[in-house]
């Protein structure tokens, strides 16, 4: 069977490969062995809010399971619009909101609508691997730019200007970012977007962790800058609905129709049941619960960052959102007899039964010395992981 060059060019998602290896090892553990602790997957340990679950059951019982409009049901678009107003103080008309089958399909639709073969999109290195693969899947090229701790592992105006060429179509930024949990400085973002717009380029913003921003500065949507910015968002992270596969994008009004045409042909529509259930995300009871869970994520971050530093990890930038810690594990190589974070990951898994994500997935700039640790797990599990690492690194 001939496999397309497009499919052959897509690298494996190594985080998932690590997850499979951790699952295989977990199956071999006996009753006296320490169970596997999973700090490798970016999935909240919290499930969908109770009202969301109830609304899903009601939708099924009421037969609300047939096709919806390709860009989503109007009540959900309106509730998201109201959320932007109440949560961020932004006027985002519901007519500019397109509901999608997860943030992944939102980014795919945006890329297919805006990127021609050969176009380059500037992205920070490190960054979420799937985002660059969406670009390459539609014939574009992700141009990764090395970013360090001084810029919080984010692009700066200077780096965008230095790498802009006649082939550049725009930028794709994530704020807060996966894997670093850091946000783009808002004034720097303003400058970047102004430059990109002056080049007739596009600014794509991955804001799926925006609701999990810690502090007022980080919790500012790029949509406050301009109605020409395209923002991708999701019900997976802040709203704890990962497996429901529901997201959205906010787009300039003139892009709604071409996005709708693509959505009609590629996806028909997002899940009807998930859409009706998601309406309950915006009830006061649910929003209060999400804020409590957000506070829990912040508490976990605060504790784990300090604990990791005490063990010898380097955490060059304090995460200001999401549920990730981007940690340099090089100071601990000698303890495990390794010389890169890939081998460090598997030794940690084998010796302490702790699964983390190696930096290999997220780029090429110094990522071979970093691991991504997810705090999307319970505090008891996180404390147990620290205890095991203490025994391993400080016996």
Secondary structure by P-SEA (a helix, b strand, c coil): ccccccccccccaaaaaaaaaaaaaaaacccccccccccccccccccccaaaaaaaaaaaaacccccccccccaaaaaaaaaaaaaacccccccccbbbcccaaaaaaaaaaacccccbbbbbcccccaaaaaaaaaacbbbbbbbbcccccccccaaaaaaaccccccbbbbbcccccccccccaaaaaaaaaaaaaacbbbbbcccccccccccccccccccccccbbbbbcccccccccccccbbbbccccaaaaaaaaaacccccccaaaaaaacccccaaaaaaaaaaaaaaaaaaaaaaaaaaaacccccccccccccccccccccccccccccaaaaaaaaaaaccbbbbccccccccccccbbbbbccccaaaaaaaaaaaaaaccc
